[in-house]
Each structure stands twice: as C-alpha cells, then as structure tokens.
Amino acid sequence: MSYHATFLQAAQAGQGALIRSWLASPAPSADAPVPEPVAQVDVAVMNLENRLHEVKLAAAPHVTAAAEDLYTAARAAADTQFDLHIHNYGSAQRLCALDDAAFTRHTEAVRQALEGFVAAAYREGASVTATVSDRAKSARVAEAAPADAAWLVHLSRRMPMRRIPDFVTEGVDSALEALQRDVIDFVDPELETAHQHFTDALARFLDEIGGTFTPDHDAAYTEIPPEWRRTAPERYAQTLRDLSQARDTVLDRYKELMNTMSRRGHHPAPQQPQPGPSVQVTAGDNSPVTVNAPHAHASHGAHASAGQPAPADPATAPQAPWYRSAIFWGAVSALGTVAGAVVAYLALGR
C-alpha cells in the first residue's frame, strides 16, 4: 500500500477518534481514569505522526506540506479536547457542549485539512502521469523537428528570403504534418501553448512560401519574381518582409518550445549508438577474415558518424602462423619457379 493510502487511513481513523472524544463526558472526579475515547485520540494522533514520517521520506513537497497541515489540525483538536477534560472533570456535559466554538472550529479545520491532503495526493498522481505523457510527446516533437534538420539550419542563418530551396519547403511541410498528425496533446498547459504557437508559425510560413514562384521546371527552388523589383517594387519589398517575418517567427517559436520542454525536464537526451555488427568469414585457406560494418545512429537532434575502423598497431597485431605468412609462400613460389627453369633447361639439352 502506498504512503498516500496509509496516511489517509490513519487520518480518517484519527478523525473518527476525535468525533467520539467530542461526544464523551469528562471523568467523574480528579482521581478517575481518563475516559476511553479521550485516551484513544492520543493513540490515533501518535499513529498519524508515524505515518507523517513516511510521507516526508517519499512524497513531493506540496503533499508533505498538506500532510503536515492535517497532522497539525488533528494535534490541535486533541490538545483542546484534553484541556477541556482536565478543567471540567465531574461535569455531566459532553466535551463538545463545554466549548461549542472550539468543537466547531477544530472539527472544520480537520475536515478541510483532510480534503487538502486528498487533493494534493491526487495532483501528485496526476503530475506523474503528465510527466510520462509529456516526456513521450517531447520526444516525438524533437523527432519531427530536430535541431540539426537541414531546413531548420538553413532558416537559422537568417539569409534574405528571395529564394527558398525546395528542401526547406519540403522540410517545413513534413515537420508540420508530423506535428499535426500527433493528436495527443501536452498535459502541461504551458507546453501545449508553446507547441501550438510553433505549429501555427510553421503553417503561416508555408502560406508565405506559397506566394513564391518556380522560375522553370528544372529549378530546385522558388523565388520572389526578380522582375517585381522593376514592375512592382512595393509588392516585392512587402513579400520579402512577410517571408522574413514568418521565418523569424518560426525560429522564435521553436526556441520557445525547446526551452519550455527543457525547463520541464522533458527534452530527450541523445542516446549512445550501439556498436555496429561484425561478421567473421573464412577465406579459401581457412584463414579468418573479419568484416566490420560501421553503424551510426542519431536520434532527436543528435549527431552520428560512421567510418572504417582505425588500422591495428603492427606491434600489437597478432602475427600469422609461419605456414600462412606471405614470406613463407613467397619463398615456396620462388623455389617452384627455379625448379621449373631447371627442368626446361634439361629438356632443351636433350
């Protein structure tokens, strides 16, 4: 059972003990033992204090504060009950009738503190769920719009927007489609707002790109028609301003989203690439040959590279057996050549 549940059970038991004690009558005389309901209150409050220590060890600060408030309210009510009992022994009235204002005040204080703890514990459970969901959502956002994406790197240079390469248009369109296709929203309102601002900025930028033209079918870009400088200079300048502002908004909203994710601790860290596989095959002379397959993997904006393994140090590299060395077989080949020449010479002599 969780510390939330154990503390809540102890608090509810204490609340019941307090009610029974308020309904109890003081002892008939100073020499009489304390009434059973009054004694049970101290036991219940002590048990609540023990459960409070468990909460302090495991709960979030706001849950701990709510638990401390509940314990304080129960302790104050128990102390008030005991004082009323001590000063009014022999009375036929109940404790709650001896001080109606104290009864009302302390009973309400315990009730409110109990509700406050339940609400705090619920928020902690909801926040854990939200953290898991938002972390997963952040990973998908970073995958859809990684910081090293070619289109984003190009925009970050903030060059004049007279021409827009096709890879920029395609990259923005793909990122927007991926973000809009993900129908699961952020639970955190600030994250959801930042995410919406970024997608809106991408959509507006695509609209502005739609106002540019392809000069011919072979061009890998669209542009603001250069002739507008002469024929429609105001239109040319306004189109250029709109494109630049839309680009700047995309960059600003992207930065806002990434920083919000980072503040929440949701920005995913790049993972270490796994080593590439290696395969051992056997050559014709039964000598082993190792083939290394370099592997590089990058995710969520990380960088990766692959290449051939570094050459082995000759001093530490294992030496081939003498019967497989190049020197040995080179010598055998030379002897074979000499023997062939001798045989040919003898044949000519005959």
C-alpha positions as CSV (number, residue, x, y, z in Angstrom):
1,M,0.0,0.0,0.0
2,S,1.3,3.5,-0.8
3,Y,2.3,6.1,1.7
4,H,-0.7,8.2,0.5
5,A,-3.2,5.4,1.4
6,T,-1.6,4.6,4.8
7,F,-1.5,8.2,5.8
8,L,-5.1,8.8,4.7
9,Q,-6.3,5.7,6.6
10,A,-4.5,7.0,9.8
11,A,-6.0,10.4,9.3
12,Q,-9.5,9.0,8.9
13,A,-9.1,6.9,12.0
14,G,-7.9,10.0,13.9
15,Q,-10.9,12.0,12.6
16,G,-13.2,9.3,13.9
17,A,-11.5,9.2,17.3
18,L,-11.8,12.9,17.6
19,I,-15.5,12.8,17.0
20,R,-16.0,10.1,19.6
21,S,-14.0,12.1,22.1
22,W,-16.0,15.2,21.5
23,L,-19.1,13.2,22.4
24,A,-17.5,11.8,25.6
25,S,-18.2,13.2,29.1
26,P,-15.3,14.2,31.4
27,A,-14.2,11.9,34.2
28,P,-16.5,11.9,37.2
29,S,-13.6,13.0,39.5
30,A,-10.0,14.0,39.5
31,D,-9.0,10.6,40.7
32,A,-10.9,8.7,37.9
33,P,-9.1,7.4,34.8
34,V,-9.2,9.3,31.6
35,P,-12.3,8.3,29.6
36,E,-11.6,5.7,26.9
37,P,-12.5,7.9,23.9
38,V,-10.1,10.7,25.1
39,A,-7.3,8.2,25.5
40,Q,-7.9,6.8,22.1
41,V,-7.4,10.2,20.5
42,D,-3.8,10.4,21.6
43,V,-3.1,7.0,20.2
44,A,-4.7,7.9,16.9
45,V,-2.7,11.2,16.7
46,M,0.5,9.4,17.5
47,N,-0.1,6.9,14.7
48,L,-0.8,9.7,12.4
49,E,2.6,11.3,13.3
50,N,4.3,8.0,12.4
51,R,2.6,7.9,9.0
52,L,3.7,11.5,8.5
53,H,7.3,10.5,8.7
54,E,6.7,8.0,5.8
55,V,5.2,10.8,3.7
56,K,8.1,13.1,4.4
57,L,10.5,10.4,3.1
58,A,8.7,9.8,-0.2
59,A,6.2,12.5,-1.1
60,A,6.6,15.6,-3.1
61,P,6.9,18.9,-1.1
62,H,3.3,20.0,-1.7
63,V,2.0,16.6,-0.5
64,T,4.2,16.8,2.6
65,A,3.0,20.3,3.4
66,A,-0.6,19.1,3.1
67,A,0.1,16.1,5.4
68,E,1.8,18.3,8.0
69,D,-1.2,20.7,7.9
70,L,-3.5,17.7,8.6
71,Y,-1.4,16.4,11.5
72,T,-1.2,19.9,13.0
73,A,-5.1,20.3,12.8
74,A,-5.5,16.8,14.5
75,R,-3.0,17.6,17.2
76,A,-4.6,20.9,18.0
77,A,-8.0,19.3,18.3
78,A,-6.7,16.6,20.6
79,D,-4.9,19.1,22.8
80,T,-8.1,21.2,23.1
81,Q,-10.2,18.2,24.0
82,F,-7.7,17.2,26.7
83,D,-7.7,20.7,28.2
84,L,-11.5,20.7,28.3
85,H,-11.5,17.3,30.0
86,I,-8.9,18.3,32.7
87,H,-10.6,21.5,33.6
88,N,-14.2,20.1,33.7
89,Y,-14.0,16.7,35.4
90,G,-17.2,15.8,37.2
91,S,-19.3,17.7,34.7
92,A,-22.3,15.9,33.1
93,Q,-21.9,17.7,29.8
94,R,-20.1,16.4,26.8
95,L,-16.8,17.9,25.7
96,C,-18.4,19.5,22.6
97,A,-21.0,21.2,24.8
98,L,-18.4,22.6,27.1
99,D,-17.0,24.7,24.3
100,D,-19.2,24.7,21.2
101,A,-16.9,27.2,19.4
102,A,-13.9,25.0,19.9
103,F,-15.8,22.0,18.7
104,T,-17.0,23.7,15.5
105,R,-13.6,25.3,14.7
106,H,-11.4,22.2,15.2
107,T,-13.8,19.8,13.5
108,E,-13.9,22.0,10.5
109,A,-10.1,22.5,10.5
110,V,-9.5,18.8,10.5
111,R,-12.1,18.2,7.7
112,Q,-10.6,20.9,5.5
113,A,-7.0,19.7,6.1
114,L,-8.1,16.1,5.2
115,E,-9.6,17.3,1.9
116,G,-6.5,19.4,1.2
117,F,-4.3,16.3,1.6
118,V,-6.5,14.2,-0.7
119,A,-6.4,17.0,-3.3
120,A,-2.6,17.3,-3.0
121,A,-2.1,13.5,-3.3
122,Y,-4.3,13.4,-6.4
123,R,-2.3,16.2,-8.0
124,E,0.9,14.3,-7.4
125,G,-0.5,11.2,-9.0
126,A,-1.8,13.3,-12.0
127,S,1.5,15.1,-12.3
128,V,3.4,11.8,-12.5
129,T,1.1,10.7,-15.4
130,A,1.5,14.1,-17.0
131,T,5.3,13.8,-16.8
132,V,5.4,10.5,-18.5
133,S,3.0,11.6,-21.2
134,D,4.7,14.9,-21.9
135,R,8.1,13.3,-22.0
136,A,6.9,11.0,-24.7
137,K,5.3,13.9,-26.6
138,S,8.5,15.9,-26.3
139,A,10.5,13.0,-27.9
140,R,8.1,13.0,-30.8
141,V,8.3,16.7,-31.3
142,A,12.1,16.6,-31.3
143,E,12.0,13.8,-33.8
144,A,9.6,15.8,-36.1
145,A,11.7,18.9,-35.9
146,P,15.3,18.1,-34.8
147,A,17.7,21.0,-34.2
148,D,20.1,19.8,-36.9
149,A,17.4,19.4,-39.6
150,A,18.7,20.9,-42.9
151,W,15.7,23.2,-43.3
152,L,16.0,24.5,-39.7
153,V,19.7,25.0,-40.1
154,H,19.1,27.0,-43.3
155,L,16.5,29.2,-41.7
156,S,18.7,29.8,-38.7
157,R,21.2,31.6,-40.9
158,R,18.5,34.3,-41.5
159,M,19.6,35.0,-45.0
160,P,17.4,37.1,-47.4
161,M,14.3,35.2,-48.3
162,R,14.4,36.0,-52.1
163,R,14.8,32.3,-52.9
164,I,13.5,29.3,-50.9
165,P,15.2,26.0,-51.6
166,D,12.9,23.1,-52.2
167,F,14.4,21.1,-49.3
168,V,13.3,23.9,-46.9
169,T,9.7,23.9,-48.2
170,E,9.6,20.1,-48.0
171,G,11.2,20.0,-44.6
172,V,8.8,22.6,-43.1
173,D,5.8,20.8,-44.7
174,S,6.9,17.4,-43.3
175,A,7.5,18.8,-39.8
176,L,4.1,20.5,-39.8
177,E,2.4,17.3,-41.0
178,A,4.1,15.2,-38.3
179,L,3.2,17.6,-35.5
180,Q,-0.4,17.9,-36.6
181,R,-0.8,14.2,-37.1
182,D,0.2,13.6,-33.5
183,V,-3.2,14.1,-31.9
184,I,-2.1,13.6,-28.3
185,D,-1.7,17.0,-26.7
186,F,0.7,18.1,-23.9
187,V,-0.8,17.8,-20.5
188,D,1.2,20.8,-19.3
189,P,-0.7,23.9,-20.4
190,E,2.5,26.0,-21.0
191,L,3.9,23.2,-23.1
192,E,0.7,22.8,-25.1
193,T,0.6,26.6,-25.7
194,A,4.2,26.7,-26.9
195,H,3.6,23.7,-29.2
196,Q,0.5,25.3,-30.7
197,H,2.5,28.6,-31.3
198,F,5.2,26.6,-33.2
199,T,2.8,24.7,-35.4
200,D,0.9,28.0,-36.2
201,A,4.2,29.6,-37.1
202,L,5.1,26.7,-39.5
203,A,1.6,26.9,-41.1
204,R,1.9,30.7,-41.7
205,F,5.4,30.3,-43.1
206,L,4.1,27.7,-45.6
207,D,1.4,30.1,-46.6
208,E,4.0,32.8,-47.3
209,I,6.1,30.3,-49.3
210,G,3.0,29.6,-51.4
211,G,3.3,33.2,-52.7
212,T,6.6,32.5,-54.4
213,F,7.1,31.0,-57.9
214,T,9.3,28.4,-59.6
215,P,11.3,30.1,-62.4
216,D,11.3,27.0,-64.5
217,H,10.7,23.3,-64.2
218,D,14.3,22.4,-63.6
219,A,14.8,24.9,-60.7
220,A,15.2,23.4,-57.2
221,Y,13.8,26.5,-55.5
222,T,11.0,29.0,-55.6
223,E,11.6,32.7,-55.5
224,I,10.0,36.2,-55.5
225,P,10.0,37.1,-59.2
226,P,13.0,39.3,-59.7
227,E,11.2,41.4,-62.3
228,W,8.9,42.7,-59.5
229,R,11.8,44.9,-58.4
230,R,11.1,47.0,-61.6
231,T,7.4,46.4,-62.2
232,A,6.1,46.2,-58.6
233,P,8.8,47.3,-56.1
234,E,6.3,47.7,-53.2
235,R,4.9,44.2,-53.7
236,Y,8.4,42.8,-53.9
237,A,9.5,44.5,-50.7
238,Q,6.3,43.5,-48.9
239,T,6.6,39.9,-49.9
240,L,10.2,39.8,-48.8
241,R,9.3,41.3,-45.4
242,D,6.4,38.8,-44.9
243,L,8.7,35.9,-45.7
244,S,11.4,37.1,-43.4
245,Q,9.0,37.8,-40.5
246,A,7.4,34.4,-40.9
247,R,10.8,32.7,-40.8
248,D,11.8,34.7,-37.7
249,T,8.6,33.7,-36.0
250,V,9.2,30.0,-36.8
251,L,12.7,30.3,-35.2
252,D,11.4,32.2,-32.2
253,R,8.6,29.8,-31.6
254,Y,10.9,26.8,-32.0
255,K,13.3,28.3,-29.4
256,E,10.4,28.9,-27.0
257,L,9.1,25.4,-27.4
258,M,12.5,23.8,-26.9
259,N,13.3,25.9,-23.8
260,T,9.9,25.1,-22.3
261,M,10.5,21.4,-22.8
262,S,13.9,21.8,-21.3
263,R,12.6,23.7,-18.2
264,R,10.2,20.9,-17.6
265,G,13.0,18.3,-17.9
266,H,11.4,16.7,-20.9
267,H,13.9,17.4,-23.6
268,P,15.3,14.0,-24.6
269,A,19.0,13.4,-24.3
270,P,20.7,11.8,-27.3
271,Q,21.2,8.1,-26.8
272,Q,24.5,6.4,-27.3
273,P,24.8,4.5,-30.6
274,Q,25.1,0.8,-30.4
275,P,28.2,-0.8,-31.8
276,G,27.9,-2.0,-35.4
277,P,27.9,-5.7,-36.1
278,S,30.9,-7.6,-37.2
279,V,30.9,-10.8,-39.2
280,Q,33.6,-13.4,-39.4
281,V,34.0,-15.4,-42.6
282,T,36.6,-18.0,-43.7
283,A,38.9,-17.5,-46.6
284,G,39.9,-20.2,-49.0
285,D,43.0,-21.2,-47.0
286,N,40.8,-21.4,-43.8
287,S,42.2,-18.1,-42.5
288,P,39.6,-16.0,-40.7
289,V,38.6,-12.6,-42.2
290,T,36.7,-10.1,-40.0
291,V,34.3,-7.7,-41.7
292,N,33.3,-4.7,-39.6
293,A,30.0,-3.0,-40.5
294,P,30.3,0.6,-39.2
295,H,27.0,1.7,-37.7
296,A,25.9,5.2,-36.8
297,H,22.6,6.2,-35.3
298,A,21.4,9.6,-34.4
299,S,18.1,10.5,-32.8
300,H,16.3,13.6,-31.5
301,G,18.8,16.1,-32.9
302,A,22.0,14.2,-32.1
303,H,24.9,13.7,-34.5
304,A,26.4,10.4,-35.5
305,S,29.1,9.4,-38.0
306,A,30.4,6.1,-39.3
307,G,33.7,5.2,-40.8
308,Q,36.3,2.4,-41.2
309,P,37.9,1.2,-38.0
310,A,41.3,2.5,-37.2
311,P,44.2,0.4,-38.5
312,A,45.7,-2.0,-36.0
313,D,49.1,-1.3,-34.5
314,P,51.6,-3.6,-36.2
315,A,53.4,-4.0,-32.9
316,T,50.3,-5.3,-31.1
317,A,48.6,-7.0,-34.1
318,P,48.6,-10.9,-33.9
319,Q,51.1,-12.5,-36.2
320,A,50.0,-15.0,-38.8
321,P,51.4,-18.6,-38.4
322,W,54.6,-19.3,-40.3
323,Y,52.8,-21.6,-42.8
324,R,50.3,-18.8,-43.6
325,S,52.7,-15.9,-43.8
326,A,53.3,-14.1,-47.1
327,I,57.1,-14.6,-46.7
328,F,56.7,-18.4,-46.5
329,W,54.5,-18.8,-49.5
330,G,56.6,-16.3,-51.4
331,A,59.7,-18.5,-50.8
332,V,57.8,-21.6,-51.9
333,S,56.7,-19.8,-55.1
334,A,60.3,-18.8,-55.8
335,L,61.6,-22.3,-55.4
336,G,58.9,-23.6,-57.7
337,T,60.0,-21.1,-60.4
338,V,63.7,-22.1,-60.1
339,A,62.7,-25.8,-60.3
340,G,60.7,-25.2,-63.5
341,A,63.5,-23.4,-65.1
342,V,65.9,-26.3,-64.4
343,V,63.5,-28.8,-65.9
344,A,63.1,-26.7,-69.0
345,Y,66.9,-26.4,-69.4
346,L,67.4,-30.1,-69.1
347,A,64.7,-30.7,-71.7
348,L,66.4,-28.4,-74.2
349,G,69.8,-30.1,-73.6
350,R,68.3,-33.4,-74.8
